[in-house]
Structures are given as structure tokens and as C-alpha cells.
Amino acid sequence: MTTYVITVPGTFLTDVDDAALSELARRLASHHTDLSETEDVELLTVHEGGAFSVRLEVEAPDRATAEDKAVHLLAGTLEDLGRPEKDAPLGPPAVTGVDGDS
């Protein structure tokens, strides 16, 4: 298996307070470890207007599977936090780091 850092962009269409952002980051923290830190990427970045990016580490046999896993992980976490896709649509994921030694 290979470890990938996947960046998933999205947009919050409703207001999100700091407590909700902190909870999102807390729930995803286990998917942001050594490789992410080596690549010097933040787990969650939020911009004005509600645009955001989440960077997650996932293990997968290939890039496409890694991207799918990251999107499903983020979408499920957002849903669990009361942010369904209609309130926080996600954009296309991109690979931003790879560690083939895993």
C-alpha cells in the first residue's frame, strides 16, 4: 500500500463557526500525520467566502482509490457534523503528496 496526501476542496454554503471547524479538524486529525507534516501542509484551510481545503492521508493501492477514500471520509465526517453535501459541496480531489514506502 502507498500513503497519499489528498487535498479535497469545498465550499461551505452556510456559516460555520470556529467550534464547528475545530470539531471537523479534531475528527480528521488521525488522517494528518507524518507525511502531511513532512510535506508542510495544514489539515484544514478556510478562506473568506466559505471556500476550504482539507488535506488527508489515506492508504490505497493507487491514486484513484486514494482520492475516492479521501472524498468519502471527508463527506462522511461533514455529514456526521450536520453539514450535508448540499451545504458543503466538495470539488475534485488532488494528490499533493506520496509515500511509497508504506
C-alpha positions in Angstrom: 0.0 0.0 0.0 1.0 3.6 -0.6 0.2 6.5 1.6 -1.2 9.5 -0.3 -1.9 13.1 0.9 -5.1 14.1 -0.9 -6.3 17.7 -1.0 -10.1 17.9 -1.2 -11.5 21.4 -1.9 -15.0 22.5 -1.0 -17.2 25.4 -0.1 -19.3 26.0 3.0 -22.6 27.5 1.7 -23.8 28.2 5.2 -21.9 29.9 8.1 -19.5 27.7 10.0 -18.3 28.8 13.4 -14.9 28.2 14.9 -16.2 25.4 17.2 -17.5 23.5 14.2 -14.2 23.9 12.3 -12.3 22.8 15.4 -14.5 19.7 15.7 -14.0 18.9 12.0 -10.2 19.1 12.4 -10.3 17.0 15.6 -12.3 14.2 13.8 -9.9 14.2 10.8 -6.7 14.6 12.8 -5.8 10.9 12.7 -5.6 11.3 8.9 -3.0 14.0 9.1 0.3 12.6 10.4 4.0 12.4 9.5 3.7 12.6 5.7 1.5 15.7 5.9 3.9 17.3 8.3 6.8 16.4 6.1 5.0 18.0 3.1 4.3 21.0 5.4 0.6 21.1 4.7 -2.2 22.1 7.0 -5.1 19.8 7.7 -7.8 22.4 7.1 -7.6 25.8 5.4 -10.7 28.0 5.3 -10.8 31.1 3.1 -13.2 34.1 3.0 -16.4 33.2 1.3 -16.5 29.7 2.7 -14.0 28.1 0.4 -11.9 25.4 2.2 -9.4 22.7 1.5 -8.8 19.6 3.6 -5.6 17.5 3.3 -5.9 13.9 4.3 -3.6 11.0 4.4 -5.0 7.7 3.1 -3.5 4.4 2.3 -4.5 2.9 -1.1 -3.2 0.8 -3.9 -3.5 3.6 -6.4 -4.2 7.3 -6.8 -7.8 7.0 -7.9 -8.7 4.8 -4.9 -6.9 7.2 -2.6 -8.8 10.2 -3.9 -12.1 8.3 -3.6 -11.3 7.3 0.0 -10.4 10.9 1.0 -13.6 12.3 -0.5 -15.8 9.6 1.2 -14.0 10.2 4.5 -14.5 14.0 4.4 -18.1 13.8 3.1 -19.0 11.3 5.8 -17.4 13.4 8.5 -19.1 16.6 7.3 -22.4 14.7 7.2 -21.9 13.4 10.8 -21.3 17.1 11.8 -24.6 18.2 10.2 -23.1 19.5 7.0 -24.6 17.5 4.2 -23.2 17.9 0.7 -25.8 20.5 -0.2 -24.4 22.7 2.5 -20.7 21.9 1.8 -20.2 20.7 -1.8 -16.8 19.2 -2.5 -14.6 19.7 -5.5 -12.3 17.3 -7.3 -9.5 15.9 -5.1 -5.9 16.1 -6.0 -2.8 14.2 -4.8 -0.4 16.5 -3.0 2.0 14.0 -1.5 3.0 10.4 -1.9 5.0 8.0 0.3 5.6 4.7 -1.5 7.4 3.1 1.4 4.3 2.3 3.5 
